[in-house]
Amino acid sequence: MNKLNVSIWLIPEEKQEKQLQKIIDNLAGKYRTFSYIPHVTVYALESDDVDKVIKISERTARNTRQLHIVFKMLSYSEVFNKTIFAQYKINPALQKIYDEFRMAFPNPPVYEINPHLSLIYKQNMTSGEKLNEITKIEVPQTLILNRLMIVTRNGSIAKEKDALGWQNVYYARLV
């Protein structure tokens, strides 16, 4: 069976999702790239058994209350999927979810927890453009994550159009 790239996302509550989606959409329009759902990746892996990932996710969603993670900083990087991002702090609830997935799927590559919310995926964006944009962005100081989503794709996210290849295979509200 073909292995898929699987990402487990936590989605902000609806009001914050709308606020963040507007930022993502505005940046995507300005820099002619693709938009995507605001999310914090809690785990990522390659798998040929997506049903197992869904089963673990169902259990996790049933046993997890919405999470509140605290803002740390806005930043940018040369990493494609962290072109401009809001960095948040790890807390015990987020660490617990990460640990559940890491124990269930320990095979390399192991995803290291790094709670951030990317605001644009863009190649060839200058440092000046990135710095200019982060001076204008306001994100929630406490991010409320109340939904879990699993997305899959063939291949990695390496260029703008790759954001269009995600397939949502599971979605649940946290209790």
C-alpha positions as CSV (number, residue, x, y, z in Angstrom):
1,M,0.0,0.0,0.0
2,N,1.1,3.5,-0.7
3,K,2.3,5.6,2.3
4,L,0.7,9.0,2.7
5,N,1.9,12.0,4.6
6,V,-0.6,12.4,7.5
7,S,-0.9,15.6,9.6
8,I,-3.0,15.9,12.7
9,W,-4.2,19.4,13.1
10,L,-5.8,21.3,15.9
11,I,-8.2,24.0,14.6
12,P,-9.0,27.3,16.5
13,E,-12.5,28.0,17.8
14,E,-14.7,29.5,15.2
15,K,-14.3,33.2,16.0
16,Q,-10.5,32.9,16.1
17,E,-10.6,30.7,13.0
18,K,-12.4,33.5,11.1
19,Q,-9.8,36.1,12.3
20,L,-6.9,34.0,11.3
21,Q,-8.4,32.9,8.0
22,K,-8.7,36.6,7.1
23,I,-5.0,37.1,7.7
24,I,-4.1,34.0,5.7
25,D,-6.4,34.9,2.9
26,N,-5.1,38.5,2.8
27,L,-1.4,37.4,2.7
28,A,-2.2,34.7,0.1
29,G,-3.9,37.3,-2.1
30,K,-1.2,39.9,-1.7
31,Y,1.6,37.4,-2.5
32,R,-0.3,35.3,-5.0
33,T,-0.2,32.0,-3.2
34,F,-2.7,29.6,-1.9
35,S,-4.8,29.8,1.2
36,Y,-5.4,27.0,3.8
37,I,-7.3,26.3,7.0
38,P,-5.7,27.9,10.1
39,H,-4.2,25.1,12.2
40,V,-1.6,24.0,14.7
41,T,0.0,20.7,13.7
42,V,0.2,18.4,16.7
43,Y,1.8,15.5,14.9
44,A,2.8,14.4,11.4
45,L,3.9,11.0,10.1
46,E,4.0,8.8,7.0
47,S,1.5,6.0,7.2
48,D,-0.1,3.3,5.0
49,D,-2.7,2.7,7.8
50,V,-4.8,5.9,7.9
51,D,-7.5,3.9,9.7
52,K,-5.2,3.4,12.7
53,V,-4.5,7.2,12.8
54,I,-8.2,7.9,12.7
55,K,-8.9,5.3,15.5
56,I,-6.2,7.0,17.7
57,S,-7.6,10.4,16.8
58,E,-11.2,9.4,17.7
59,R,-10.0,8.2,21.2
60,T,-8.0,11.4,21.6
61,A,-10.8,13.7,20.6
62,R,-13.3,11.9,23.0
63,N,-10.8,12.4,25.9
64,T,-9.6,15.9,25.3
65,R,-11.1,19.2,26.3
66,Q,-10.5,22.3,24.2
67,L,-7.0,23.6,24.6
68,H,-5.8,27.1,25.4
69,I,-2.2,27.8,24.3
70,V,-0.5,31.1,25.0
71,F,1.1,33.3,22.3
72,K,4.9,33.6,22.4
73,M,5.9,35.7,19.3
74,L,5.4,36.4,15.6
75,S,8.3,35.4,13.5
76,Y,9.4,34.3,10.0
77,S,11.9,31.9,8.6
78,E,13.3,30.4,5.4
79,V,11.4,27.2,6.0
80,F,8.6,27.1,3.4
81,N,5.8,26.1,5.7
82,K,6.9,28.6,8.4
83,T,7.3,31.6,6.1
84,I,5.5,33.8,8.6
85,F,4.1,32.2,11.7
86,A,2.7,32.8,15.2
87,Q,4.6,30.8,17.8
88,Y,2.7,29.5,20.8
89,K,3.9,27.9,24.0
90,I,3.7,24.2,24.8
91,N,1.4,23.4,27.7
92,P,0.7,20.1,29.5
93,A,-2.6,19.4,27.5
94,L,-0.9,19.9,24.2
95,Q,2.1,17.8,25.3
96,K,-0.3,15.0,26.3
97,I,-1.9,14.9,22.9
98,Y,1.5,14.9,21.2
99,D,2.7,12.1,23.5
100,E,-0.3,9.9,22.6
101,F,0.4,10.2,18.9
102,R,4.2,9.7,19.4
103,M,3.6,6.5,21.5
104,A,1.2,5.2,18.8
105,F,3.4,6.1,15.9
106,P,7.0,6.1,17.1
107,N,8.7,5.2,13.8
108,P,10.9,7.8,12.1
109,P,10.5,10.5,11.1
110,V,9.4,11.6,14.6
111,Y,7.6,14.9,14.5
112,E,8.9,17.3,17.2
113,I,6.2,19.3,18.9
114,N,6.4,23.0,17.9
115,P,3.1,24.8,18.3
116,H,2.9,27.4,15.7
117,L,0.3,28.7,13.3
118,S,1.6,29.4,9.9
119,L,0.1,32.5,8.3
120,I,1.6,32.1,4.8
121,Y,3.4,29.4,2.8
122,K,5.5,31.2,0.2
123,Q,8.7,30.6,-1.7
124,N,11.0,33.5,-2.4
125,M,9.5,36.0,0.0
126,T,12.2,38.5,1.1
127,S,13.1,39.1,4.7
128,G,12.0,42.7,4.3
129,E,8.6,41.6,3.1
130,K,8.2,39.2,6.0
131,L,9.4,41.7,8.6
132,N,7.0,44.3,7.1
133,E,4.1,41.9,7.3
134,I,4.7,40.8,10.9
135,T,4.6,44.4,12.1
136,K,1.0,44.6,10.9
137,I,-0.4,41.2,12.1
138,E,-2.4,40.7,15.3
139,V,-3.1,37.2,16.4
140,P,-5.0,35.9,19.5
141,Q,-2.8,36.0,22.7
142,T,-4.5,32.8,23.8
143,L,-5.4,30.4,21.1
144,I,-8.4,28.2,21.8
145,L,-8.2,24.9,19.9
146,N,-11.5,23.1,19.9
147,R,-11.4,20.7,16.9
148,L,-9.1,18.0,15.6
149,M,-8.6,17.3,11.9
150,I,-6.6,14.8,10.0
151,V,-5.4,15.7,6.6
152,T,-3.4,13.5,4.2
153,R,-1.6,14.0,1.0
154,N,0.8,12.3,-1.4
155,G,4.2,13.9,-1.1
156,S,5.4,16.7,1.1
157,I,4.5,20.4,1.3
158,A,7.4,22.0,-0.6
159,K,5.8,24.6,-2.9
160,E,2.8,26.8,-2.9
161,K,0.4,24.6,-4.9
162,D,1.1,21.7,-2.5
163,A,-1.3,23.3,0.0
164,L,-4.1,22.4,-2.5
165,G,-3.4,18.6,-2.2
166,W,-4.6,18.1,1.4
167,Q,-7.5,15.7,1.8
168,N,-9.5,15.9,5.0
169,V,-10.1,12.4,6.3
170,Y,-11.3,13.0,9.8
171,Y,-12.8,15.8,11.8
172,A,-14.0,16.0,15.4
173,R,-14.9,18.5,18.1
174,L,-13.0,18.2,21.3
175,V,-15.2,17.7,24.3
